[in-house]
Amino acid sequence: MSNASDIGRHIASCIDGLYAGLGETAPTLTNDAYVVRAHEASRAFGSVSLGLREYLGGLDQSPFVIVEALLNNTADMDRTGALSMYATSMLLVPRILVSLLDARTACDDPELVALFDEASQVLIREIHAIGDVAKLQPTITDESWQLAARDLSEMLETAGFGESFGLTH
């Protein structure tokens, strides 16, 4: 199961980055709706990561650094949490979903594939939950915020993560 195990560990590391990044930054955010959403998303991602870790016999690596660092940076750039929610739902989770799709195709372990399917469902639910909260918040018209959002996307693309986080790192 070495190849499947490596793929599973990488996926777990990506999701663990969401769990750690949102969990660390949630208490620092100023918009109560985003604080709650960050905590709830972190808990959901942590549950998925824990399930993968348990199946794989532990996770011998830290959270995927680019995911965790991006969330820490967005919280520093925008204390409201809007940029963190944007980064989670529009930049990070979609790339992890593509990685999960690739992982399901490359993996020959049916139990691990089932965990990947479950992870995908949780990630999609969290995108919707973040969108539901964001719809109730004031529209952001600050051009510097919008430029920061674009810069985050460009940073990921420049780092080689235009569509996904791959299958291993």
ABEGO torsion letter per residue (X at the ends): XAAAAAAAAAAAAAAAAAAAAAAAAAAABABAAAAAAAAAAAAAAAAAAAAAAAAAGEBABBBBAAAAAAAAAAAAABAAGAAAAAAAAAAAAAAAAAAAAAAAAABABAAAAAAAAAAAAAAAAAAAAAAAAAAABBBBABAAAAAAAAAAAAAAAAAGBAABAEABX
